[in-house]
Amino acid sequence: MFTVMVVGIIIVIVVLILAVTTTSKAYTYKHTVDSLENNPYVDQEEREKQADDPKA
């Protein structure tokens, strides 16, 4: 009974440490966003808007 309890506590501690390190690495990751100048879909959307709206 004592060995099962110790093994269970060790497993819980290892999982907790892995979760904390993974979360801290995820928060330190620098996310970037592509600029609009290099986005080919922006020009396509503008052309579609102009084709749909003859006033513009």
Buried (B, 14 or more C-beta within 10 A) or exposed (E): EEEEEEEEEEEEEEEEEEEEEEEEEEEEEEEEEEEEEEEEEEEEEEEEEEEEEEEE
